[in-house]
Amino acid sequence: MRLESVKLVFFSPTKTTRAVAQSIAEGIDLGAVERIDITRPGGRRQPLRMTENELLIVAVPVYMGRVPALPGAWLDALRAHDTPAVCVVVYGNRAYDNALLELKDIVRSRGCVPVACAACVGEHSYADPGAPIALGRPDEADLGRNTAFGRRVREKLQSIAAISEVADVQVPGSYPYGGITELWDVDFIAVDDRCLQCGACAEACPSGAIDPLDSRLIDQKKCITCCACIKSCPQGARAMKPGPVKDAQQRLITLHRDPKQAEYFL
């Protein structure tokens, strides 16, 4: 089948999911790619409209085994018509649970036809040098495998005359999706005297939880514990406080040390 354009949609507070998505798009290589970054609130203001002549690549991180609420709400407003779609979830070396099944169901319910799916490993949002939970991933080997998967997706698309020829792509998961979908309402970020009020953390925050005029002020009800503010601080002035998030970090590094690999579905 012939496609006129490719739209690459990603929600990526710490830029890990973006790197994964771009490596897959490079392998698909069907011409110019329009990148739609829905990480920040401004990127989620306009709903997306797709046609059968376009390819949608959509990538989101796994949050507690599910599709995060912020990109999920935006995807609910997607409108498509027999649009081929590649669904990608990125998880931090624990498990992706039902997230890939949920993402596939979301885009299909909005008029897309999933042609390929992937569950890829990326650095956990809680990772740091003291808790290297998939630290530095995706690495070069990961990116190479993702690009090779993208080439297989392109071959599949080029081998069919119409989207009606695509069989259902089977992915792991079960119903109901389960998992925890509520945000943690917890004060877990410490800000020390190195903070220069540069605003980098507020700019990086996907939920608008940080006051741009005083970055020490954090709306805990909006915070999604993605740690983008910690990782984006040029002064290293932000860190995790002792508490439930720090405890979860330690459990992850204790229970999920062995590196996992991406799973691809065509």
KELUM-513152 format. One line per 2 residues: their letters; for each residue x, y, z of N, C-alpha, C, O, CB. Coordinates in steps of 0.02 Angstrom, whole numbers, m for minus. Glycine has a CB too. Layout:
REM residues N
a	X,Y,Z,X,Y,Z,X,Y,Z,X,Y,Z,X,Y,Z; ...
END
This chain:
REM residues 266
mr	42,m60,0,0,0,0,44,62,0,100,62,26,m47,0,61; 18,115,m29,55,177,m34,31,226,20,m29,235,30,47,209,m104
le	80,255,54,64,303,107,94,370,90,150,375,65,90,277,176; 56,423,104,77,490,84,118,524,138,159,568,123,17,533,68
sv	109,505,201,144,539,254,148,495,317,110,447,324,111,607,271; 193,514,362,202,479,425,199,529,482,232,581,480,269,440,427
kl	158,514,532,155,555,592,181,514,651,156,459,666,82,580,605; 230,542,685,261,509,743,240,547,806,261,604,817,339,508,736
vf	200,515,847,173,545,908,208,513,968,213,451,972,95,536,913; 232,554,1014,264,526,1074,252,570,1135,249,631,1131,339,517,1062
fs	246,535,1191,243,567,1258,306,545,1294,314,485,1308,176,548,1298; 352,591,1309,418,571,1331,448,622,1379,490,663,1359,464,562,1272
pt	428,621,1443,454,670,1490,530,670,1498,560,723,1506,423,658,1557; 562,611,1494,634,608,1503,670,592,1437,730,575,1437,652,555,1555
kt	635,598,1381,662,591,1313,680,519,1295,707,508,1241,723,634,1306; 666,472,1338,682,402,1323,634,373,1271,656,342,1223,679,360,1387
tr	570,384,1281,520,358,1233,530,391,1165,521,358,1114,449,371,1259; 548,454,1165,561,488,1101,617,454,1063,611,443,1002,579,562,1113
av	672,436,1097,728,403,1064,707,336,1035,727,318,980,786,394,1114; 668,298,1073,643,233,1049,600,243,986,610,210,936,603,197,1103
aq	553,289,990,507,301,935,544,323,871,528,300,816,455,353,954; 592,367,880,629,392,822,670,337,789,677,336,728,674,450,842
si	698,291,829,737,237,800,692,190,758,714,165,707,772,197,855; 631,179,780,585,138,741,565,174,677,562,143,624,522,121,783
ae	551,239,683,532,278,624,588,278,572,575,277,512,514,349,644; 651,281,595,707,280,548,709,215,508,726,215,449,773,288,586
gi	690,160,540,688,97,504,631,93,455,638,65,401,684,40,552; 574,121,473,516,121,428,532,162,365,517,140,310,453,149,464
dl	561,221,374,589,260,319,542,266,259,559,244,204,654,230,297; 484,294,271,436,305,217,432,378,197,380,402,174,367,280,237
ga	487,414,204,488,485,186,489,530,246,506,509,301,429,502,142; 470,592,235,471,642,288,424,621,345,369,596,333,452,711,261
ve	447,633,406,408,616,466,389,680,502,432,721,518,448,568,512; 324,687,516,301,743,558,302,720,631,266,673,649,230,767,537
ri	343,752,672,348,733,742,299,774,784,299,836,781,421,744,768; 259,740,823,208,773,864,224,755,937,210,699,959,135,751,844
di	252,802,973,273,792,1042,215,813,1088,200,873,1093,338,831,1058; 184,765,1120,127,781,1164,147,780,1238,105,771,1282,70,732,1152
tr	212,788,1250,236,785,1320,212,844,1361,186,835,1416,312,782,1321; 220,904,1334,201,964,1371,127,980,1359,99,960,1308,245,1024,1350
pg	95,1015,1406,24,1030,1398,7,1063,1331,m45,1049,1301,2,1074,1454; 51,1108,1307,37,1142,1244,33,1095,1185,m2,1109,1137,89,1194,1231
gr	70,1039,1188,69,991,1134,6,949,1131,m5,913,1083,128,946,1139; m34,954,1184,m95,913,1187,m158,954,1177,m213,931,1191,m98,877,1254
rq	m150,1016,1154,m210,1059,1146,m251,1040,1085,m312,1043,1087,m189,1132,1141; m217,1020,1031,m253,1006,969,m260,931,959,m211,894,964,m217,1037,910
pl	m321,907,945,m330,835,931,m301,818,863,m292,862,820,m405,816,933; m286,755,853,m255,732,791,m308,701,746,m352,665,769,m199,682,805
rm	m303,716,681,m346,687,630,m302,651,580,m253,678,555,m390,742,595; m321,589,564,m280,548,519,m325,518,464,m385,512,473,m245,491,558
te	m294,500,407,m330,469,352,m298,401,337,m247,383,366,m330,514,289; m329,365,291,m303,299,272,m238,304,232,m205,253,221,m355,261,232
ne	m220,364,210,m159,373,170,m99,393,213,m46,410,186,m171,425,117; m107,391,279,m53,411,324,m37,352,370,m78,309,384,m73,473,365
ll	25,352,395,46,304,445,54,339,512,87,391,516,112,268,425; 25,311,564,32,338,631,79,293,671,69,232,675,m37,344,667
iv	131,323,700,174,288,748,163,323,814,175,383,821,251,289,726; 140,286,864,125,316,929,163,280,983,161,218,987,49,316,943
av	198,317,1026,240,288,1077,228,323,1144,228,384,1148,315,292,1058; 218,282,1196,207,309,1264,246,267,1314,258,208,1301,131,310,1281
pv	265,296,1371,295,256,1424,242,217,1461,183,234,1460,334,301,1473; 264,163,1494,219,124,1536,218,155,1605,270,171,1634,241,50,1539
ym	158,164,1632,151,194,1698,110,146,1741,49,139,1731,118,265,1695; 142,114,1789,108,66,1832,73,12,1791,19,m11,1809,57,101,1877
gr	104,m9,1736,76,m61,1694,22,m39,1646,m10,m80,1614,49,m114,1736; 11,27,1640,m43,54,1599,m17,111,1555,39,134,1562,m100,78,1643
vp	m60,132,1508,m47,193,1470,m58,252,1517,m111,255,1549,m94,197,1406; m11,299,1522,m20,356,1567,m83,396,1550,m103,400,1492,41,402,1565
al	m112,427,1600,m175,462,1591,m168,522,1544,m213,534,1503,m202,486,1657; m113,560,1547,m107,620,1506,m108,604,1432,m149,633,1396,m43,657,1524
pg	m65,560,1406,m70,544,1335,m132,504,1319,m159,509,1263,m9,506,1312; m156,464,1367,m216,426,1354,m276,470,1340,m316,455,1295,m231,381,1413
aw	m283,524,1379,m339,570,1368,m334,603,1299,m384,612,1265,m342,624,1423; m273,622,1279,m264,653,1213,m280,603,1157,m311,621,1108,m192,680,1205
ld	m258,541,1165,m271,491,1114,m345,475,1109,m369,455,1056,m233,427,1130; m382,484,1163,m454,472,1160,m489,519,1111,m543,504,1086,m485,480,1230
al	m457,577,1098,m486,625,1052,m462,615,980,m483,651,935,m469,696,1074; m419,565,968,m394,550,901,m452,528,857,m496,491,878,m339,496,903
ra	m451,551,794,m500,529,745,m462,505,684,m422,542,655,m550,585,727; m477,443,663,m442,414,606,m491,372,566,m547,358,588,m382,371,628
hd	m470,353,506,m512,310,464,m467,261,428,m433,279,380,m554,353,413; m468,199,451,m427,146,421,m354,167,416,m320,153,366,m454,127,352
tp	m330,201,467,m261,225,468,m215,171,495,m225,149,552,m255,289,510; m164,149,458,m117,101,485,m79,132,543,m59,190,540,m68,77,431
av	m67,93,596,m35,120,656,15,71,684,6,10,682,m88,137,710; 70,98,710,120,60,746,117,83,819,126,142,833,193,71,715
cv	104,37,864,96,52,935,158,32,974,181,m25,968,33,17,964; 185,78,1013,247,66,1049,240,87,1122,217,142,1136,307,103,1016
vv	258,43,1168,262,62,1238,334,51,1261,369,7,1236,212,20,1283; 355,92,1309,424,89,1334,420,81,1410,389,121,1445,465,154,1314
yg	454,29,1435,450,16,1507,521,11,1536,569,m4,1501,411,m49,1521; 525,24,1601,590,30,1634,617,m34,1664,641,m34,1720,585,80,1686
nr	613,m89,1626,645,m152,1644,606,m192,1697,630,m244,1720,714,m140,1670; 547,m169,1716,505,m209,1762,459,m253,1721,472,m312,1713,464,m163,1811
ay	405,m224,1694,357,m261,1653,313,m210,1618,302,m155,1644,315,m311,1695; 287,m228,1560,240,m182,1528,168,m203,1539,122,m168,1518,254,m178,1453
dn	157,m260,1572,90,m281,1593,40,m276,1536,49,m308,1484,67,m239,1653; m13,m236,1545,m65,m230,1494,m60,m166,1453,m106,m151,1415,m132,m234,1526
al	m5,m129,1460,m1,m64,1427,m3,m69,1351,m36,m28,1319,63,m29,1448; 31,m118,1323,32,m123,1250,m37,m143,1223,m60,m116,1173,84,m175,1227
le	m70,m189,1257,m138,m207,1238,m184,m147,1243,m226,m135,1199,m165,m264,1281; m177,m108,1297,m219,m49,1306,m207,3,1251,m255,31,1224,m207,m18,1375
lk	m144,16,1235,m129,64,1182,m157,41,1115,m186,80,1078,m54,76,1176; m148,m22,1100,m175,m50,1038,m251,m41,1036,m279,m21,984,m157,m124,1031
di	m285,m56,1091,m358,m49,1094,m379,24,1085,m429,38,1052,m385,m76,1160; m342,70,1115,m359,141,1110,m357,164,1037,m406,193,1013,m312,184,1152
vr	m302,151,1003,m296,176,934,m344,140,888,m370,170,840,m224,168,908; m357,77,900,m405,41,858,m475,69,868,m513,75,819,m405,m34,874
sr	m493,86,929,m560,114,942,m569,183,912,m626,205,903,m572,117,1017; m514,217,895,m518,283,865,m514,281,789,m512,333,757,m463,327,892
gc	m513,221,759,m515,216,687,m451,194,654,m446,192,593,m535,280,658; m400,176,694,m337,152,666,m338,76,659,m378,41,691,m278,174,711
vp	m293,51,618,m283,m21,610,m211,m37,631,m165,m23,593,m297,m45,537; m200,m66,690,m132,m82,710,m100,m132,663,m127,m186,650,m132,m110,782
va	m42,m114,636,m5,m159,590,56,m189,623,83,m238,598,15,m121,527; 78,m159,678,136,m184,715,136,m153,784,110,m98,795,203,m168,677
ca	166,m189,832,170,m165,900,238,m183,930,270,m231,908,112,m194,944; 259,m144,979,323,m158,1011,321,m137,1084,290,m87,1102,381,m122,975
ac	355,m176,1126,366,m158,1196,442,m154,1205,476,m205,1203,334,m211,1246; 467,m94,1215,539,m82,1217,561,m61,1287,522,m35,1326,559,m28,1165
vg	625,m72,1301,653,m55,1366,689,12,1363,727,25,1316,700,m110,1391; 677,54,1412,712,118,1417,729,132,1490,702,100,1535,669,175,1388
eh	773,178,1500,793,197,1568,732,214,1610,690,254,1590,842,256,1567; 727,183,1668,670,197,1712,673,269,1735,727,297,1746,670,148,1773
sy	615,299,1743,614,369,1765,644,377,1835,667,432,1852,542,395,1765; 644,324,1875,674,328,1942,748,313,1942,780,316,1995,638,280,1988
ad	777,297,1885,848,277,1882,894,336,1896,880,393,1877,864,247,1814; 949,322,1929,1004,369,1937,1068,327,1947,1063,266,1951,992,419,1998
pg	1126,358,1952,1188,318,1958,1187,271,2018,1219,218,2016,1247,363,1963; 1152,290,2071,1148,246,2129,1096,191,2123,1098,143,2161,1134,287,2190
ap	1051,199,2076,999,149,2064,992,142,1988,944,168,1959,930,169,2097; 1039,107,1956,1042,105,1883,990,58,1852,1008,6,1825,1111,84,1860
ia	927,76,1856,873,36,1830,868,47,1755,838,96,1732,805,53,1866; 898,3,1716,903,10,1643,937,76,1624,920,107,1574,833,7,1610
lg	984,97,1665,1019,161,1654,1052,162,1586,1086,115,1566,1071,173,1710; 1042,217,1550,1073,227,1484,1037,192,1427,1060,196,1370,1142,203,1486
rp	982,159,1440,945,128,1386,889,174,1363,858,210,1402,917,60,1409; 875,172,1297,901,125,1247,974,140,1229,993,198,1217,858,128,1185
de	1014,88,1228,1084,95,1207,1089,83,1131,1037,75,1098,1130,47,1246; 1149,82,1104,1156,74,1032,1128,9,1007,1097,6,954,1230,79,1012
ad	1137,m45,1046,1109,m109,1026,1033,m107,1024,1002,m133,977,1132,m165,1073; 1002,m75,1075,930,m68,1076,905,m30,1014,858,m51,981,907,m32,1139
lg	938,26,1001,917,68,945,924,30,879,882,37,834,958,133,943; 977,m9,872,986,m48,811,931,m99,802,906,m108,746,1053,m83,813
rn	911,m133,856,856,m182,850,791,m147,834,750,m173,796,849,m222,915; 780,m88,863,719,m51,848,716,m31,774,663,m37,742,713,12,892
ta	772,m9,748,774,11,677,762,m49,632,728,m44,581,842,44,661; 791,m107,651,779,m168,612,705,m187,613,677,m209,562,822,m226,639
fg	672,m178,671,600,m190,676,563,m142,629,516,m162,595,575,m180,748; 584,m79,627,552,m31,583,557,m52,510,509,m43,472,585,37,592
rr	613,m81,490,620,m105,421,571,m162,407,543,m166,352,692,m129,408; 559,m204,456,511,m258,448,440,m231,441,398,m258,404,514,m307,506
vr	426,m177,478,360,m145,471,352,m118,401,299,m126,370,352,m88,523; 403,m85,375,400,m58,307,388,m114,256,347,m107,211,465,m20,289
ek	424,m169,264,414,m226,218,343,m252,221,314,m270,170,463,m282,235; 314,m254,281,245,m277,288,198,m230,252,153,m252,216,226,m283,361
lq	207,m165,261,163,m116,229,169,m119,153,120,m112,118,179,m46,253; 230,m130,128,241,m132,56,216,m197,25,207,m201,m36,314,m123,40
si	204,m247,66,182,m312,40,107,m318,32,82,m366,3,206,m367,85; 69,m268,57,m4,m272,53,m30,m217,7,0,m164,0,m35,m265,123
aa	m88,m232,m24,m118,m183,m70,m167,m138,m33,m178,m81,m54,m154,m220,m126; m197,m163,20,m248,m123,56,m246,m141,130,m225,m196,149,m319,m136,27
is	m268,m95,171,m266,m105,243,m312,m162,265,m302,m191,318,m287,m40,280; m362,m178,224,m407,m233,240,m372,m301,241,m399,m349,268,m464,m235,190
ev	m312,m305,214,m274,m367,213,m237,m380,279,m211,m435,288,m225,m366,156; m236,m332,323,m197,m338,385,m236,m379,436,m292,m362,455,m180,m269,413
ad	m205,m433,459,m235,m473,513,m222,m440,580,m177,m400,587,m208,m545,512; m262,m458,630,m254,m430,696,m186,m449,724,m165,m507,722,m310,m455,743
vq	m151,m398,751,m85,m410,782,m97,m431,854,m125,m394,894,m40,m345,778; m74,m490,871,m84,m517,938,m28,m492,984,31,m498,968,m86,m593,936
vp	m47,m465,1042,1,m442,1091,m19,m470,1160,m78,m485,1171,4,m364,1093; 29,m476,1206,13,m501,1273,m32,m452,1310,m33,m392,1297,77,m514,1313
gs	m69,m478,1357,m112,m437,1399,m176,m472,1415,m192,m524,1386,m126,m370,1365; m215,m442,1461,m277,m473,1482,m326,m419,1502,m308,m361,1513,m266,m522,1539
yp	m389,m439,1506,m443,m393,1527,m469,m417,1595,m471,m477,1608,m500,m391,1474; m491,m371,1639,m481,m299,1633,m407,m281,1639,m367,m321,1663,m521,m261,1687
yg	m389,m221,1616,m319,m201,1615,m288,m203,1684,m230,m223,1692,m312,m132,1585; m325,m183,1735,m299,m183,1803,m245,m131,1812,m239,m84,1773,m273,m251,1821
gi	m204,m141,1864,m151,m93,1878,m177,m31,1914,m237,m24,1924,m116,m72,1814; m131,12,1932,m148,74,1968,m148,131,1919,m97,145,1888,m98,87,2026
te	m204,166,1913,m209,222,1866,m210,289,1902,m201,341,1870,m271,215,1824; m220,289,1968,m221,352,2004,m150,379,2013,m102,340,2023,m256,343,2073
lw	m143,445,2010,m78,476,2021,m60,473,2095,m104,478,2139,m77,549,1996; 4,466,2109,27,471,2178,25,543,2200,53,587,2166,99,441,2186
dv	m6,556,2256,m7,623,2285,44,622,2343,26,611,2400,m79,644,2310; 108,635,2326,161,626,2375,214,680,2365,233,696,2309,191,556,2370
df	238,706,2420,293,755,2419,359,717,2418,381,693,2470,289,804,2481; 390,711,2359,449,668,2355,510,703,2326,563,672,2319,434,608,2314
ia	505,768,2308,561,802,2276,593,852,2324,560,897,2350,538,837,2212; 657,843,2335,696,890,2375,733,938,2329,760,918,2278,747,853,2422
vd	733,1003,2347,769,1054,2308,820,1086,2353,802,1113,2406,719,1108,2278; 884,1085,2334,935,1112,2378,958,1182,2355,929,1210,2309,995,1065,2380
dr	1009,1208,2388,1030,1277,2377,1064,1289,2310,1077,1346,2292,1078,1297,2432; 1078,1237,2272,1106,1246,2206,1055,1271,2155,1074,1292,2100,1136,1182,2181
cl	992,1270,2173,939,1292,2127,948,1365,2110,953,1407,2155,869,1279,2158; 949,1381,2045,957,1450,2021,892,1479,1995,891,1534,1967,1010,1452,1966
qc	837,1443,2003,772,1465,1976,777,1478,1900,749,1527,1875,749,1528,2013; 812,1434,1866,820,1443,1793,757,1424,1754,749,1445,1697,878,1402,1768
ga	713,1385,1784,651,1367,1751,655,1304,1709,605,1285,1678,628,1422,1709; 712,1271,1706,719,1211,1664,671,1156,1687,642,1120,1646,791,1185,1666
ca	662,1149,1753,619,1097,1779,546,1110,1761,509,1064,1742,627,1092,1855; 524,1173,1767,455,1190,1749,443,1179,1675,389,1157,1655,440,1263,1768
ea	493,1193,1635,486,1183,1562,481,1109,1546,445,1090,1500,546,1214,1525; 516,1067,1584,517,995,1570,455,960,1596,438,905,1572,578,964,1600
cp	421,988,1644,365,954,1677,307,943,1629,281,991,1601,341,995,1738; 285,881,1619,231,868,1571,161,885,1596,114,888,1557,232,797,1553
sg	155,898,1661,88,909,1689,78,980,1715,24,996,1741,75,861,1744; 128,1024,1707,122,1092,1732,119,1095,1807,86,1139,1836,61,1124,1703
ai	154,1048,1841,150,1044,1914,198,1091,1949,192,1101,2010,163,974,1936; 246,1120,1914,298,1161,1945,285,1235,1930,274,1253,1872,368,1141,1921
dp	286,1276,1980,277,1348,1972,337,1377,1935,393,1372,1960,267,1383,2042; 327,1406,1876,384,1432,1838,418,1491,1871,475,1508,1854,361,1453,1769
ld	385,1524,1919,414,1581,1954,450,1560,2019,491,1597,2045,361,1632,1970; 434,1501,2043,467,1475,2104,466,1399,2099,417,1366,2117,431,1499,2170
sr	521,1371,2073,522,1299,2058,521,1255,2120,515,1194,2114,584,1283,2019; 525,1285,2179,517,1245,2240,445,1228,2253,430,1183,2293,547,1282,2300
li	399,1263,2221,328,1252,2231,303,1200,2181,306,1212,2120,288,1318,2224; 279,1144,2206,257,1088,2164,186,1069,2183,171,1057,2241,305,1027,2172
dq	142,1067,2133,73,1045,2144,73,969,2144,77,937,2092,25,1074,2089; 69,940,2203,75,867,2209,17,830,2175,25,773,2155,78,847,2281
kk	m40,863,2170,m97,830,2137,m87,825,2062,m114,780,2030,m162,869,2153; m48,871,2034,m33,868,1962,28,825,1946,33,797,1891,m23,938,1934
ci	73,820,1993,137,785,1982,123,712,1965,83,679,1998,182,789,2044; 157,686,1913,149,616,1893,210,574,1911,218,518,1886,134,611,1818
tc	254,600,1953,315,566,1977,358,539,1920,386,485,1925,296,509,2023; 362,577,1865,402,555,1808,476,571,1816,517,543,1780,376,587,1744
ca	492,615,1863,562,635,1878,594,674,1821,656,681,1821,603,574,1893; 555,700,1775,584,741,1721,618,803,1750,669,825,1724,530,762,1671
ci	590,831,1803,620,891,1833,687,875,1864,733,916,1860,573,920,1886; 694,817,1895,758,797,1925,810,788,1871,867,813,1878,750,732,1966
ks	792,753,1817,841,737,1765,858,797,1721,910,797,1688,814,681,1722; 814,847,1720,827,905,1676,863,961,1711,884,1009,1679,762,930,1648
cp	871,958,1778,902,1013,1815,976,1018,1798,1014,972,1813,892,1003,1891; 998,1074,1768,1069,1079,1749,1116,1085,1809,1176,1073,1802,1079,1139,1705
qg	1090,1103,1867,1131,1110,1927,1131,1048,1972,1168,1045,2021,1108,1170,1966; 1090,999,1955,1083,941,1998,1054,958,2066,1072,927,2116,1150,909,2007
ar	1009,1007,2067,982,1032,2130,921,995,2155,896,1009,2209,966,1105,2123; 896,947,2115,835,912,2134,851,838,2143,891,809,2106,780,922,2080
am	819,807,2193,831,737,2208,769,709,2243,725,746,2263,894,727,2252; 767,643,2249,713,610,2284,723,615,2360,778,606,2386,707,537,2264
kp	669,631,2394,668,628,2467,657,555,2489,629,516,2451,614,674,2496; 677,538,2549,657,473,2577,581,470,2580,547,519,2595,688,462,2649
gp	554,412,2564,482,404,2564,461,351,2515,502,310,2493,448,470,2548; 397,349,2496,371,294,2454,402,290,2385,412,235,2358,297,302,2447
vk	418,347,2354,449,345,2287,520,318,2292,541,277,2251,449,415,2255; 557,342,2341,625,316,2352,623,242,2368,666,204,2346,661,355,2408
da	574,221,2407,567,150,2423,553,109,2360,580,55,2351,511,140,2475; 510,136,2316,495,102,2254,557,96,2210,568,45,2178,439,138,2215
qq	598,148,2209,661,147,2172,705,89,2196,733,52,2155,699,214,2179; 711,81,2261,754,29,2288,726,m41,2274,764,m88,2263,762,39,2363
rl	660,m48,2275,630,m113,2258,645,m131,2186,660,m188,2170,554,m111,2270; 640,m81,2142,652,m94,2071,724,m118,2059,734,m167,2022,639,m31,2030
it	772,m84,2088,841,m104,2077,857,m171,2109,901,m207,2086,889,m50,2104; 821,m189,2162,832,m253,2195,800,m310,2156,830,m364,2149,804,m252,2266
lh	739,m299,2132,700,m353,2101,708,m359,2025,692,m410,1996,628,m344,2116; 732,m306,1993,733,m306,1920,801,m284,1893,806,m239,1851,679,m260,1893
rd	852,m318,1917,920,m302,1895,936,m330,1826,970,m297,1786,970,m329,1945; 912,m390,1810,929,m423,1747,899,m385,1689,839,m374,1687,905,m496,1747
pk	941,m365,1640,915,m324,1584,867,m363,1540,881,m420,1520,973,m299,1542; 811,m333,1525,762,m363,1480,770,m334,1410,804,m283,1401,689,m350,1506
qa	740,m368,1362,747,m348,1292,679,m331,1262,627,m352,1288,782,m404,1252; 680,m294,1208,619,m274,1175,582,m335,1146,613,m386,1130,634,m224,1118
ey	517,m329,1142,475,m379,1109,438,m345,1052,411,m290,1061,425,m413,1160; 438,m378,994,409,m349,934,354,m395,908,359,m457,912,463,m339,879
fl	301,m364,883,242,m402,860,220,m376,792,207,m316,783,184,m396,912; 217,m421,744,197,m403,675,141,m448,650,118,m440,594,258,m408,628
END
